[in-house]
Structures are given as C-alpha cells and as structure tokens.
C-alpha cells in the first residue's frame, strides 16, 4: 500500500542501535517509491514541498498512533488530511481490468501536491473501505514500523516475524537467562 510504504521513510534501526534516517531526504528514495507504485516522478521537491510531505507523514503517523491506542479521533485529527486532499483535486474514473472493473483516481494536476493527495487517498481508502483496527505499529520498541495486519485471527505483533519477531524472542530468552543466573 502506498501510505505504509510512504511511512517507511521514517526509518528507525530495528536492532536497537538508535540509528534514525529520514529517507525523504535520501536522494532517489522518493523516485523509487513512486516508481514502485506507478506514479509519475515530478522532479526533486522544493523545500516547501518537502516540508508538506513531512507534515503529511506526521499527520498519518499521528492518526495511526491514535488508532492503535484505541483513542477516538476528532475533527482536528482529520484536518491535515482533508487539507492535503483538497490541495490537489482528483477525478474518479472507471477502468476495465482482467477481472472486471476498477475505480481509480486521476489527478487534475501534476506535481508534489497531487502525490501527497495520492498518499492521503491511499490511507483514507484504508480507513473507509478497510478495517482500521488492523493497523499496527511493530511491538519491537526500536522498530516503529507501521503495517496492516492481514492475518486471519488479527494477531500479528511484529512487522516481520523473521526480523523483529526473532530479535524480540532472543531478547526475552537472554533476559530470562540473565535472571536465572542471578
């Protein structure tokens, strides 16, 4: 999903080194993100456009935190998303696919405002058409990766069991070993 790939621009080292990287500032990262989601790359963003992208990321992360803490969102929580959506108006189009039809959005203008609107639309579609209670933040306190839990019983705890899940198992095991030795 576009929105969660966009949130991965806020990288925290999952191994606990404390390393942090804002991938939005990393050359080529945005272009690769847009390529992966079949969106046009409008060129390097200006300082204002970069600030707008970072603000959008902050707004989505804030909503994710409120949702994962089961707190009720109010109009002020949605204000930033609505502003981003209104800056770049889109039209809806129906297109034929191999399996039938699909409703797609097409921006009326190009540029970073429309990219921000696409990201916001991706997140809003999940909120309105998906199950927001399945949005999670990895339980590894060093990771902070946001993901959508698609397990049947809604029990996924880590962004990736073979990475954060294993790391947390090892940490718990070593903590128990340390307690047993004392």
The 8 nearest C-alpha neighbors of each residue, nearest first, counted from 0:
[[1, 2, 3, 4, 121, 36, 122, 5],
 [0, 2, 4, 3, 118, 5, 121, 36],
 [3, 1, 5, 118, 122, 4, 0, 121],
 [4, 2, 6, 5, 1, 0, 7, 146],
 [3, 5, 7, 1, 6, 2, 0, 8],
 [4, 6, 2, 3, 7, 8, 1, 118],
 [7, 5, 3, 8, 4, 9, 56, 2],
 [8, 6, 9, 4, 5, 10, 3, 144],
 [7, 9, 22, 6, 10, 5, 23, 21],
 [8, 10, 7, 21, 6, 22, 20, 11],
 [11, 9, 20, 8, 19, 7, 21, 12],
 [10, 12, 19, 142, 13, 18, 20, 141],
 [13, 11, 18, 14, 15, 142, 17, 16],
 [12, 14, 142, 141, 15, 11, 163, 139],
 [15, 13, 12, 16, 141, 166, 142, 163],
 [16, 14, 141, 17, 13, 12, 18, 142],
 [15, 17, 18, 14, 12, 13, 141, 19],
 [16, 18, 15, 12, 19, 11, 141, 14],
 [19, 17, 12, 16, 11, 20, 15, 10],
 [20, 18, 11, 10, 12, 17, 21, 9],
 [19, 21, 10, 22, 9, 11, 18, 8],
 [20, 22, 9, 23, 8, 24, 10, 19],
 [21, 23, 8, 25, 24, 20, 9, 28],
 [22, 24, 21, 25, 8, 29, 28, 49],
 [25, 23, 22, 21, 26, 28, 49, 20],
 [24, 26, 22, 23, 28, 27, 21, 29],
 [27, 25, 28, 24, 29, 23, 22, 30],
 [26, 28, 30, 29, 31, 25, 32, 23],
 [29, 27, 31, 30, 26, 25, 32, 22],
 [30, 28, 32, 31, 27, 33, 23, 26],
 [29, 31, 27, 33, 28, 32, 40, 34],
 [32, 30, 34, 28, 29, 33, 35, 27],
 [33, 31, 29, 35, 30, 34, 28, 36],
 [32, 34, 38, 36, 30, 35, 31, 37],
 [33, 35, 31, 37, 36, 32, 38, 30],
 [36, 34, 32, 33, 37, 31, 38, 30],
 [35, 37, 33, 34, 38, 32, 1, 0],
 [38, 36, 34, 35, 33, 39, 32, 40],
 [37, 39, 33, 36, 34, 40, 35, 114],
 [40, 38, 41, 33, 37, 34, 109, 30],
 [39, 41, 42, 30, 33, 38, 34, 29],
 [42, 40, 110, 39, 111, 43, 109, 44],
 [43, 41, 40, 44, 30, 110, 111, 39],
 [42, 44, 45, 41, 40, 30, 29, 26],
 [45, 43, 48, 49, 42, 46, 111, 41],
 [44, 46, 48, 47, 49, 43, 50, 111],
 [45, 47, 49, 48, 50, 44, 51, 43],
 [48, 46, 50, 45, 49, 51, 44, 52],
 [47, 49, 51, 45, 50, 44, 46, 52],
 [50, 48, 52, 46, 51, 47, 44, 45],
 [49, 51, 47, 53, 48, 52, 54, 46],
 [50, 52, 48, 54, 49, 53, 55, 47],
 [53, 51, 55, 49, 54, 50, 56, 48],
 [54, 52, 56, 50, 55, 51, 57, 49],
 [53, 55, 57, 51, 56, 52, 50, 58],
 [56, 54, 58, 52, 57, 53, 51, 59],
 [55, 57, 53, 59, 54, 58, 60, 6],
 [56, 58, 54, 60, 55, 59, 61, 53],
 [59, 57, 55, 61, 56, 60, 54, 62],
 [58, 60, 62, 56, 61, 57, 63, 55],
 [61, 59, 63, 57, 62, 58, 56, 64],
 [60, 62, 58, 64, 59, 63, 57, 65],
 [61, 63, 65, 59, 64, 60, 66, 58],
 [64, 62, 60, 66, 61, 65, 67, 59],
 [63, 65, 61, 67, 62, 66, 68, 60],
 [66, 64, 62, 70, 68, 63, 67, 69],
 [65, 67, 69, 63, 68, 64, 70, 62],
 [68, 66, 64, 69, 65, 63, 135, 134],
 [67, 69, 65, 66, 70, 64, 63, 71],
 [70, 68, 66, 67, 65, 71, 132, 64],
 [71, 69, 65, 68, 66, 72, 67, 64],
 [70, 72, 73, 69, 65, 66, 68, 76],
 [73, 71, 76, 70, 65, 74, 62, 77],
 [72, 74, 76, 75, 71, 77, 78, 70],
 [73, 75, 77, 76, 78, 72, 79, 81],
 [74, 76, 78, 77, 73, 79, 72, 80],
 [77, 75, 74, 73, 78, 72, 62, 79],
 [78, 76, 74, 80, 75, 79, 81, 73],
 [77, 79, 75, 81, 80, 76, 74, 82],
 [80, 78, 82, 81, 77, 83, 58, 76],
 [81, 79, 83, 82, 77, 78, 84, 119],
 [80, 82, 84, 78, 79, 83, 85, 77],
 [81, 83, 79, 85, 80, 84, 78, 86],
 [84, 82, 80, 86, 81, 85, 116, 79],
 [83, 85, 116, 81, 82, 86, 87, 80],
 [84, 86, 82, 83, 87, 88, 81, 116],
 [87, 85, 83, 84, 88, 82, 112, 116],
 [86, 88, 113, 85, 112, 116, 84, 89],
 [87, 89, 85, 107, 106, 86, 84, 90],
 [90, 88, 106, 107, 105, 104, 87, 91],
 [89, 91, 105, 104, 106, 92, 107, 88],
 [90, 92, 104, 103, 105, 102, 89, 93],
 [93, 91, 103, 102, 104, 94, 90, 105],
 [92, 94, 102, 101, 103, 100, 95, 91],
 [95, 93, 101, 100, 92, 96, 102, 103],
 [94, 96, 100, 99, 101, 93, 97, 98],
 [95, 97, 99, 98, 100, 94, 101, 93],
 [96, 98, 99, 95, 100, 101, 94, 93],
 [97, 99, 96, 100, 95, 101, 94, 102],
 [100, 98, 96, 97, 95, 101, 94, 93],
 [99, 101, 95, 96, 94, 93, 98, 102],
 [100, 102, 94, 93, 103, 95, 96, 99],
 [101, 103, 93, 92, 94, 91, 100, 104],
 [104, 102, 92, 91, 93, 101, 105, 94],
 [105, 103, 91, 90, 92, 89, 106, 102],
 [104, 106, 90, 89, 91, 107, 103, 92],
 [107, 105, 89, 108, 113, 88, 90, 104],
 [106, 108, 89, 88, 105, 90, 109, 87],
 [109, 107, 106, 113, 110, 87, 88, 89],
 [108, 110, 113, 106, 107, 111, 41, 112],
 [111, 109, 41, 112, 113, 114, 108, 40],
 [110, 112, 114, 113, 115, 48, 41, 44],
 [111, 113, 115, 114, 110, 87, 116, 86],
 [112, 114, 116, 87, 111, 115, 110, 109],
 [115, 113, 111, 117, 116, 112, 118, 110],
 [116, 114, 112, 118, 113, 117, 111, 119],
 [115, 117, 113, 84, 119, 114, 118, 83],
 [118, 116, 120, 114, 115, 119, 121, 113],
 [119, 117, 121, 115, 2, 116, 120, 1],
 [118, 120, 116, 122, 121, 117, 123, 115],
 [121, 119, 123, 117, 122, 118, 116, 124],
 [120, 122, 118, 124, 119, 123, 2, 117],
 [121, 123, 119, 125, 120, 2, 124, 126],
 [122, 124, 126, 120, 125, 121, 119, 127],
 [125, 123, 127, 121, 126, 122, 128, 120],
 [124, 126, 129, 122, 123, 128, 127, 121],
 [127, 125, 123, 131, 124, 129, 128, 122],
 [126, 128, 124, 125, 129, 123, 130, 131],
 [129, 127, 125, 124, 126, 130, 123, 131],
 [130, 128, 125, 126, 127, 131, 124, 133],
 [129, 131, 132, 133, 126, 125, 128, 127],
 [132, 130, 133, 126, 134, 129, 125, 66],
 [131, 133, 130, 134, 66, 67, 135, 69],
 [134, 132, 148, 131, 147, 130, 135, 153],
 [135, 133, 147, 132, 131, 146, 148, 67],
 [136, 134, 146, 145, 147, 67, 133, 137],
 [135, 137, 145, 144, 143, 138, 146, 134],
 [136, 138, 157, 158, 139, 144, 143, 156],
 [139, 137, 157, 140, 156, 136, 143, 142],
 [138, 140, 142, 137, 141, 163, 167, 157],
 [141, 139, 142, 138, 143, 137, 13, 15],
 [140, 142, 13, 15, 139, 143, 12, 11],
 [141, 143, 13, 139, 11, 144, 140, 12],
 [142, 144, 137, 136, 141, 145, 140, 11],
 [145, 143, 137, 142, 136, 158, 146, 7],
 [146, 144, 136, 135, 137, 143, 3, 6],
 [147, 145, 135, 134, 158, 148, 136, 3],
 [146, 148, 134, 133, 135, 149, 145, 3],
 [149, 147, 133, 150, 155, 134, 153, 146],
 [148, 150, 147, 151, 153, 133, 155, 152],
 [151, 149, 153, 152, 148, 155, 154, 133],
 [150, 152, 153, 149, 154, 148, 155, 133],
 [151, 153, 154, 150, 155, 149, 148, 133],
 [152, 154, 150, 151, 155, 148, 133, 149],
 [155, 153, 152, 156, 150, 148, 151, 149],
 [154, 156, 148, 157, 153, 150, 158, 149],
 [157, 155, 138, 137, 154, 158, 135, 164],
 [158, 156, 137, 159, 138, 164, 160, 155],
 [157, 159, 137, 146, 144, 160, 163, 156],
 [160, 158, 157, 162, 161, 163, 164, 137],
 [161, 159, 164, 162, 163, 157, 165, 158],
 [160, 162, 159, 165, 164, 163, 166, 158],
 [163, 161, 159, 160, 165, 164, 166, 158],
 [164, 162, 166, 165, 160, 159, 157, 167],
 [165, 163, 160, 167, 166, 162, 157, 161],
 [166, 164, 168, 167, 163, 161, 162, 160],
 [165, 167, 163, 169, 168, 164, 162, 170],
 [166, 168, 170, 164, 169, 165, 163, 171],
 [169, 167, 165, 171, 170, 166, 172, 164],
 [168, 170, 172, 166, 167, 171, 173, 165],
 [171, 169, 167, 173, 168, 172, 174, 166],
 [170, 172, 174, 168, 169, 173, 167, 175],
 [173, 171, 169, 175, 174, 170, 168, 176],
 [172, 174, 176, 170, 175, 171, 169, 177],
 [173, 175, 171, 177, 176, 172, 170, 178],
 [176, 174, 178, 172, 173, 177, 179, 171],
 [177, 175, 173, 179, 174, 178, 172, 180],
 [176, 178, 174, 180, 175, 179, 173, 181],
 [179, 177, 175, 181, 176, 180, 174, 173],
 [178, 180, 176, 177, 181, 175, 174, 173],
 [181, 179, 177, 178, 176, 175, 174, 173],
 [180, 178, 179, 177, 176, 175, 174, 173]]
